[in-house]
């Protein structure tokens, strides 16, 4: 990647991250970058959004609950 392409990609990610913050999605830059890359590979954006929403509904595996103790 040349310097101009890198700068354009970084600027685009900054713009998407700012929009994400305005919409209060709770997605961080890394997650957004991964989702954008998956879309660029041809994955359906609506399907990815559904996966993200479903994962947020599930309890976190890293958070101990009474059932795990």
PDB file as gemmi writes it, atoms N, CA and C in Angstrom:
CRYST1    1.000    1.000    1.000  90.00  90.00  90.00 P 1                      
ATOM      1  N   UNK A   1       0.837  -1.177   0.000  1.00  0.00           N  
ATOM      2  CA  UNK A   1       0.000   0.000   0.000  1.00  0.00           C  
ATOM      3  C   UNK A   1       0.882   1.240   0.000  1.00  0.00           C  
ATOM      4  N   UNK A   2       0.589   2.152  -0.888  1.00  0.00           N  
ATOM      5  CA  UNK A   2       1.376   3.386  -0.888  1.00  0.00           C  
ATOM      6  C   UNK A   2       0.828   4.356   0.163  1.00  0.00           C  
ATOM      7  N   UNK A   3       1.543   5.442   0.375  1.00  0.00           N  
ATOM      8  CA  UNK A   3       1.199   6.384   1.442  1.00  0.00           C  
ATOM      9  C   UNK A   3      -0.170   7.020   1.222  1.00  0.00           C  
ATOM     10  N   UNK A   4      -0.491   7.343  -0.004  1.00  0.00           N  
ATOM     11  CA  UNK A   4      -1.784   7.981  -0.302  1.00  0.00           C  
ATOM     12  C   UNK A   4      -2.946   7.022  -0.037  1.00  0.00           C  
ATOM     13  N   UNK A   5      -2.792   5.773  -0.422  1.00  0.00           N  
ATOM     14  CA  UNK A   5      -3.825   4.771  -0.186  1.00  0.00           C  
ATOM     15  C   UNK A   5      -4.018   4.543   1.308  1.00  0.00           C  
ATOM     16  N   UNK A   6      -2.918   4.490   2.045  1.00  0.00           N  
ATOM     17  CA  UNK A   6      -2.987   4.321   3.492  1.00  0.00           C  
ATOM     18  C   UNK A   6      -3.706   5.484   4.149  1.00  0.00           C  
ATOM     19  N   UNK A   7      -3.378   6.706   3.698  1.00  0.00           N  
ATOM     20  CA  UNK A   7      -4.025   7.900   4.256  1.00  0.00           C  
ATOM     21  C   UNK A   7      -5.516   7.902   3.944  1.00  0.00           C  
ATOM     22  N   UNK A   8      -5.883   7.532   2.743  1.00  0.00           N  
ATOM     23  CA  UNK A   8      -7.298   7.486   2.364  1.00  0.00           C  
ATOM     24  C   UNK A   8      -8.050   6.458   3.206  1.00  0.00           C  
ATOM     25  N   UNK A   9      -7.439   5.285   3.408  1.00  0.00           N  
ATOM     26  CA  UNK A   9      -8.066   4.240   4.223  1.00  0.00           C  
ATOM     27  C   UNK A   9      -8.233   4.711   5.665  1.00  0.00           C  
ATOM     28  N   UNK A  10      -7.221   5.362   6.212  1.00  0.00           N  
ATOM     29  CA  UNK A  10      -7.283   5.864   7.589  1.00  0.00           C  
ATOM     30  C   UNK A  10      -8.357   6.941   7.716  1.00  0.00           C  
ATOM     31  N   UNK A  11      -8.416   7.853   6.730  1.00  0.00           N  
ATOM     32  CA  UNK A  11      -9.431   8.905   6.751  1.00  0.00           C  
ATOM     33  C   UNK A  11     -10.837   8.315   6.653  1.00  0.00           C  
ATOM     34  N   UNK A  12     -10.992   7.297   5.829  1.00  0.00           N  
ATOM     35  CA  UNK A  12     -12.294   6.646   5.690  1.00  0.00           C  
ATOM     36  C   UNK A  12     -12.708   5.977   6.990  1.00  0.00           C  
ATOM     37  N   UNK A  13     -11.779   5.296   7.629  1.00  0.00           N  
ATOM     38  CA  UNK A  13     -12.079   4.650   8.908  1.00  0.00           C  
ATOM     39  C   UNK A  13     -12.419   5.695   9.965  1.00  0.00           C  
ATOM     40  N   UNK A  14     -11.714   6.820   9.977  1.00  0.00           N  
ATOM     41  CA  UNK A  14     -12.024   7.898  10.917  1.00  0.00           C  
ATOM     42  C   UNK A  14     -13.454   8.395  10.710  1.00  0.00           C  
ATOM     43  N   UNK A  15     -13.852   8.560   9.452  1.00  0.00           N  
ATOM     44  CA  UNK A  15     -15.198   9.025   9.140  1.00  0.00           C  
ATOM     45  C   UNK A  15     -16.243   8.009   9.609  1.00  0.00           C  
ATOM     46  N   UNK A  16     -16.012   6.738   9.316  1.00  0.00           N  
ATOM     47  CA  UNK A  16     -16.947   5.691   9.739  1.00  0.00           C  
ATOM     48  C   UNK A  16     -17.016   5.624  11.267  1.00  0.00           C  
ATOM     49  N   UNK A  17     -15.878   5.759  11.931  1.00  0.00           N  
ATOM     50  CA  UNK A  17     -15.862   5.724  13.392  1.00  0.00           C  
ATOM     51  C   UNK A  17     -16.639   6.906  13.978  1.00  0.00           C  
ATOM     52  N   UNK A  18     -16.478   8.092  13.384  1.00  0.00           N  
ATOM     53  CA  UNK A  18     -17.227   9.261  13.853  1.00  0.00           C  
ATOM     54  C   UNK A  18     -18.731   9.055  13.665  1.00  0.00           C  
ATOM     55  N   UNK A  19     -19.139   8.515  12.521  1.00  0.00           N  
ATOM     56  CA  UNK A  19     -20.563   8.234  12.288  1.00  0.00           C  
ATOM     57  C   UNK A  19     -21.062   7.193  13.287  1.00  0.00           C  
ATOM     58  N   UNK A  20     -20.241   6.184  13.554  1.00  0.00           N  
ATOM     59  CA  UNK A  20     -20.591   5.142  14.507  1.00  0.00           C  
ATOM     60  C   UNK A  20     -20.814   5.735  15.898  1.00  0.00           C  
ATOM     61  N   UNK A  21     -19.965   6.676  16.276  1.00  0.00           N  
ATOM     62  CA  UNK A  21     -20.115   7.327  17.579  1.00  0.00           C  
ATOM     63  C   UNK A  21     -21.378   8.180  17.635  1.00  0.00           C  
ATOM     64  N   UNK A  22     -21.675   8.892  16.553  1.00  0.00           N  
ATOM     65  CA  UNK A  22     -22.890   9.708  16.509  1.00  0.00           C  
ATOM     66  C   UNK A  22     -24.123   8.820  16.657  1.00  0.00           C  
ATOM     67  N   UNK A  23     -24.079   7.652  16.013  1.00  0.00           N  
ATOM     68  CA  UNK A  23     -25.203   6.717  16.087  1.00  0.00           C  
ATOM     69  C   UNK A  23     -25.180   5.870  17.355  1.00  0.00           C  
ATOM     70  N   UNK A  24     -24.151   6.061  18.167  1.00  0.00           N  
ATOM     71  CA  UNK A  24     -24.001   5.358  19.448  1.00  0.00           C  
ATOM     72  C   UNK A  24     -24.061   3.838  19.275  1.00  0.00           C  
ATOM     73  N   UNK A  25     -23.264   3.320  18.320  1.00  0.00           N  
ATOM     74  CA  UNK A  25     -23.253   1.881  18.059  1.00  0.00           C  
ATOM     75  C   UNK A  25     -22.437   1.109  19.082  1.00  0.00           C  
ATOM     76  N   UNK A  26     -21.481   1.772  19.715  1.00  0.00           N  
ATOM     77  CA  UNK A  26     -20.624   1.085  20.677  1.00  0.00           C  
ATOM     78  C   UNK A  26     -19.511   0.270  20.026  1.00  0.00           C  
ATOM     79  N   UNK A  27     -19.354   0.391  18.710  1.00  0.00           N  
ATOM     80  CA  UNK A  27     -18.305  -0.357  18.013  1.00  0.00           C  
ATOM     81  C   UNK A  27     -16.992   0.418  18.070  1.00  0.00           C  
ATOM     82  N   UNK A  28     -15.898  -0.301  18.325  1.00  0.00           N  
ATOM     83  CA  UNK A  28     -14.590   0.354  18.340  1.00  0.00           C  
ATOM     84  C   UNK A  28     -13.977   0.352  16.939  1.00  0.00           C  
ATOM     85  N   UNK A  29     -12.866   1.038  16.784  1.00  0.00           N  
ATOM     86  CA  UNK A  29     -12.223   1.151  15.467  1.00  0.00           C  
ATOM     87  C   UNK A  29     -11.830  -0.207  14.892  1.00  0.00           C  
ATOM     88  N   UNK A  30     -11.301  -1.066  15.734  1.00  0.00           N  
ATOM     89  CA  UNK A  30     -10.856  -2.380  15.253  1.00  0.00           C  
ATOM     90  C   UNK A  30     -12.039  -3.186  14.709  1.00  0.00           C  
ATOM     91  N   UNK A  31     -13.124  -3.206  15.461  1.00  0.00           N  
ATOM     92  CA  UNK A  31     -14.309  -3.939  15.027  1.00  0.00           C  
ATOM     93  C   UNK A  31     -14.848  -3.368  13.729  1.00  0.00           C  
ATOM     94  N   UNK A  32     -14.910  -2.045  13.633  1.00  0.00           N  
ATOM     95  CA  UNK A  32     -15.374  -1.415  12.395  1.00  0.00           C  
ATOM     96  C   UNK A  32     -14.471  -1.776  11.224  1.00  0.00           C  
ATOM     97  N   UNK A  33     -13.172  -1.775  11.452  1.00  0.00           N  
ATOM     98  CA  UNK A  33     -12.228  -2.117  10.378  1.00  0.00           C  
ATOM     99  C   UNK A  33     -12.454  -3.549   9.900  1.00  0.00           C  
ATOM    100  N   UNK A  34     -12.690  -4.460  10.838  1.00  0.00           N  
ATOM    101  CA  UNK A  34     -12.946  -5.860  10.471  1.00  0.00           C  
ATOM    102  C   UNK A  34     -14.253  -5.966   9.689  1.00  0.00           C  
ATOM    103  N   UNK A  35     -15.285  -5.294  10.154  1.00  0.00           N  
ATOM    104  CA  UNK A  35     -16.578  -5.341   9.460  1.00  0.00           C  
ATOM    105  C   UNK A  35     -16.483  -4.742   8.057  1.00  0.00           C  
ATOM    106  N   UNK A  36     -15.748  -3.659   7.913  1.00  0.00           N  
ATOM    107  CA  UNK A  36     -15.557  -3.057   6.587  1.00  0.00           C  
ATOM    108  C   UNK A  36     -14.811  -4.022   5.676  1.00  0.00           C  
ATOM    109  N   UNK A  37     -13.761  -4.643   6.198  1.00  0.00           N  
ATOM    110  CA  UNK A  37     -12.992  -5.605   5.393  1.00  0.00           C  
ATOM    111  C   UNK A  37     -13.865  -6.770   4.947  1.00  0.00           C  
ATOM    112  N   UNK A  38     -14.735  -7.254   5.829  1.00  0.00           N  
ATOM    113  CA  UNK A  38     -15.628  -8.352   5.464  1.00  0.00           C  
ATOM    114  C   UNK A  38     -16.612  -7.919   4.377  1.00  0.00           C  
ATOM    115  N   UNK A  39     -17.103  -6.697   4.470  1.00  0.00           N  
ATOM    116  CA  UNK A  39     -17.988  -6.178   3.421  1.00  0.00           C  
ATOM    117  C   UNK A  39     -17.249  -6.072   2.093  1.00  0.00           C  
ATOM    118  N   UNK A  40     -16.013  -5.614   2.142  1.00  0.00           N  
ATOM    119  CA  UNK A  40     -15.210  -5.498   0.921  1.00  0.00           C  
ATOM    120  C   UNK A  40     -14.937  -6.861   0.294  1.00  0.00           C  
ATOM    121  N   UNK A  41     -14.953  -7.916   1.108  1.00  0.00           N  
ATOM    122  CA  UNK A  41     -14.771  -9.275   0.594  1.00  0.00           C  
ATOM    123  C   UNK A  41     -16.068  -9.857   0.050  1.00  0.00           C  
ATOM    124  N   UNK A  42     -17.157  -9.108   0.184  1.00  0.00           N  
ATOM    125  CA  UNK A  42     -18.415  -9.542  -0.402  1.00  0.00           C  
ATOM    126  C   UNK A  42     -19.464 -10.043   0.559  1.00  0.00           C  
ATOM    127  N   UNK A  43     -19.190 -10.010   1.866  1.00  0.00           N  
ATOM    128  CA  UNK A  43     -20.201 -10.449   2.820  1.00  0.00           C  
ATOM    129  C   UNK A  43     -21.332  -9.428   2.872  1.00  0.00           C  
ATOM    130  N   UNK A  44     -22.513  -9.920   3.129  1.00  0.00           N  
ATOM    131  CA  UNK A  44     -23.703  -9.083   3.169  1.00  0.00           C  
ATOM    132  C   UNK A  44     -23.679  -8.204   4.423  1.00  0.00           C  
ATOM    133  N   UNK A  45     -23.712  -6.870   4.267  1.00  0.00           N  
ATOM    134  CA  UNK A  45     -23.671  -5.973   5.432  1.00  0.00           C  
ATOM    135  C   UNK A  45     -24.845  -6.181   6.385  1.00  0.00           C  
ATOM    136  N   UNK A  46     -26.023  -6.483   5.849  1.00  0.00           N  
ATOM    137  CA  UNK A  46     -27.175  -6.707   6.722  1.00  0.00           C  
ATOM    138  C   UNK A  46     -26.990  -7.971   7.547  1.00  0.00           C  
ATOM    139  N   UNK A  47     -26.399  -8.994   6.946  1.00  0.00           N  
ATOM    140  CA  UNK A  47     -26.133 -10.231   7.687  1.00  0.00           C  
ATOM    141  C   UNK A  47     -25.098  -9.982   8.780  1.00  0.00           C  
ATOM    142  N   UNK A  48     -24.069  -9.198   8.478  1.00  0.00           N  
ATOM    143  CA  UNK A  48     -23.058  -8.870   9.488  1.00  0.00           C  
ATOM    144  C   UNK A  48     -23.684  -8.083  10.639  1.00  0.00           C  
ATOM    145  N   UNK A  49     -24.555  -7.147  10.317  1.00  0.00           N  
ATOM    146  CA  UNK A  49     -25.231  -6.366  11.356  1.00  0.00           C  
ATOM    147  C   UNK A  49     -26.069  -7.282  12.246  1.00  0.00           C  
ATOM    148  N   UNK A  50     -26.738  -8.249  11.634  1.00  0.00           N  
ATOM    149  CA  UNK A  50     -27.546  -9.197  12.408  1.00  0.00           C  
ATOM    150  C   UNK A  50     -26.667 -10.021  13.344  1.00  0.00           C  
ATOM    151  N   UNK A  51     -25.487 -10.423  12.877  1.00  0.00           N  
ATOM    152  CA  UNK A  51     -24.558 -11.202  13.707  1.00  0.00           C  
ATOM    153  C   UNK A  51     -24.077 -10.357  14.885  1.00  0.00           C  
ATOM    154  N   UNK A  52     -23.725  -9.104  14.615  1.00  0.00           N  
ATOM    155  CA  UNK A  52     -23.252  -8.218  15.686  1.00  0.00           C  
ATOM    156  C   UNK A  52     -24.348  -8.040  16.735  1.00  0.00           C  
ATOM    157  N   UNK A  53     -25.573  -7.815  16.291  1.00  0.00           N  
ATOM    158  CA  UNK A  53     -26.674  -7.625  17.237  1.00  0.00           C  
ATOM    159  C   UNK A  53     -26.939  -8.898  18.037  1.00  0.00           C  
ATOM    160  N   UNK A  54     -26.846 -10.049  17.394  1.00  0.00           N  
ATOM    161  CA  UNK A  54     -27.069 -11.313  18.096  1.00  0.00           C  
ATOM    162  C   UNK A  54     -25.974 -11.560  19.140  1.00  0.00           C  
ATOM    163  N   UNK A  55     -24.733 -11.269  18.774  1.00  0.00           N  
ATOM    164  CA  UNK A  55     -23.634 -11.457  19.719  1.00  0.00           C  
ATOM    165  C   UNK A  55     -23.776 -10.546  20.931  1.00  0.00           C  
ATOM    166  N   UNK A  56     -24.325  -9.372  20.731  1.00  0.00           N  
ATOM    167  CA  UNK A  56     -24.522  -8.455  21.852  1.00  0.00           C  
ATOM    168  C   UNK A  56     -25.619  -8.920  22.786  1.00  0.00           C  
ATOM    169  N   UNK A  57     -26.568  -9.701  22.276  1.00  0.00           N  
ATOM    170  CA  UNK A  57     -27.654 -10.212  23.113  1.00  0.00           C  
ATOM    171  C   UNK A  57     -27.200 -11.348  24.011  1.00  0.00           C  
ATOM    172  N   UNK A  58     -26.178 -12.067  23.587  1.00  0.00           N  
ATOM    173  CA  UNK A  58     -25.703 -13.207  24.360  1.00  0.00           C  
ATOM    174  C   UNK A  58     -24.844 -12.734  25.525  1.00  0.00           C  
ATOM    175  N   UNK A  59     -24.932 -13.439  26.648  1.00  0.00           N  
ATOM    176  CA  UNK A  59     -24.082 -13.061  27.791  1.00  0.00           C  
ATOM    177  C   UNK A  59     -22.604 -13.261  27.445  1.00  0.00           C  
ATOM    178  N   UNK A  60     -21.795 -12.399  27.991  1.00  0.00           N  
ATOM    179  CA  UNK A  60     -20.357 -12.466  27.725  1.00  0.00           C  
ATOM    180  C   UNK A  60     -19.740 -13.676  28.410  1.00  0.00           C  
ATOM    181  N   UNK A  61     -18.893 -14.385  27.703  1.00  0.00           N  
ATOM    182  CA  UNK A  61     -18.217 -15.554  28.279  1.00  0.00           C  
ATOM    183  C   UNK A  61     -17.167 -15.132  29.279  1.00  0.00           C  
ATOM    184  N   UNK A  62     -16.683 -13.899  29.156  1.00  0.00           N  
ATOM    185  CA  UNK A  62     -15.611 -13.452  30.062  1.00  0.00           C  
ATOM    186  C   UNK A  62     -16.167 -12.909  31.372  1.00  0.00           C  
ATOM    187  N   UNK A  63     -17.479 -12.679  31.442  1.00  0.00           N  
ATOM    188  CA  UNK A  63     -18.078 -12.153  32.640  1.00  0.00           C  
ATOM    189  C   UNK A  63     -18.648 -13.291  33.477  1.00  0.00           C  
ATOM    190  N   UNK A  64     -18.119 -13.505  34.686  1.00  0.00           N  
ATOM    191  CA  UNK A  64     -18.640 -14.603  35.508  1.00  0.00           C  
ATOM    192  C   UNK A  64     -20.070 -14.307  35.949  1.00  0.00           C  
ATOM    193  N   UNK A  65     -20.895 -15.327  35.943  1.00  0.00           N  
ATOM    194  CA  UNK A  65     -22.270 -15.211  36.430  1.00  0.00           C  
ATOM    195  C   UNK A  65     -22.463 -16.232  37.538  1.00  0.00           C  
ATOM    196  N   UNK A  66     -23.593 -16.168  38.193  1.00  0.00           N  
ATOM    197  CA  UNK A  66     -23.879 -17.104  39.269  1.00  0.00           C  
ATOM    198  C   UNK A  66     -23.876 -18.541  38.770  1.00  0.00           C  
ATOM    199  N   UNK A  67     -24.274 -18.740  37.503  1.00  0.00           N  
ATOM    200  CA  UNK A  67     -24.304 -20.090  36.943  1.00  0.00           C  
ATOM    201  C   UNK A  67     -22.905 -20.660  36.740  1.00  0.00           C  
ATOM    202  N   UNK A  68     -21.917 -19.789  36.561  1.00  0.00           N  
ATOM    203  CA  UNK A  68     -20.543 -20.237  36.334  1.00  0.00           C  
ATOM    204  C   UNK A  68     -19.754 -20.418  37.619  1.00  0.00           C  
ATOM    205  N   UNK A  69     -20.294 -19.961  38.728  1.00  0.00           N  
ATOM    206  CA  UNK A  69     -19.555 -20.006  39.983  1.00  0.00           C  
ATOM    207  C   UNK A  69     -19.875 -21.254  40.760  1.00  0.00           C  
TER     208      UNK A  69                                                      
END                                                                             
